[in-house]
């Protein structure tokens, strides 16, 4: 019975490269936008507050943090472009499925599609302003991010918040880590500061990122369990359905990411303070990001699969 049920489930699967590309673009959009926001508001802001000379004229640290901030804003712009790409690909797929024009697909989306375009425009504008060091740009981007993540409240169903919060949590963990590695650490390690000062500054930056990663990981676990429970419907689906197989693979790769993150936190972070340890942490963080990218690939497959159905007696 279970074998026949599994075969019937597998026969219903139709995943195309376009489907996976659309999902992946959506993930990268979240990681770019919320990773940049997490870095700017939850990490870099605290690191700057730790530097006693940051407000002094001619402070050598201020330009470094400003460079990291601009790098984060650029990543936010890239995330907004991926958001636009995701929307255009989804509209194109809708037009193809229904045999209508692209313009008709936009019209069929109604106000929801217009709101999506509006958010993209706001994110692009705010991050461009941030690149030009206009402080209001970061404030606008943060407000837009909060509204974007919580807009499901308007539907009146709290369960509609689970998936957006799951993606935000992943972005605040891995997306922020990406910004730390790509924008934060290079700005410090390539500076003209002394080796000791660079090492101490990296230690402050990673120390401020750690609680963000831990908090985001906890939210990710809670929302992930909720999502899995809603879609699996019965435990045996983990080993009898294609959806369960994909979820098993995802959990395995996520466990690898968590293990690498725990290694960085328990073993590498206490050694920070010397520049050599900062370079080692950077290499370890890149490995963590590599496996996180694999999680996105598996998740793209997972969300394209139909949820398991209870087998008929």
Helices and strands as residue ranges (DSSP letters): H 2-11, H 17-38, I 39-44, H 45-50, H 60-98, H 102-131, H 135-150, G 151-155, G 158-160, H 161-170, I 171-175, H 176-179, I 180-184, H 185-189, H 195-232, H 237-240, H 242-263, I 264-268, G 269-271, H 275-304
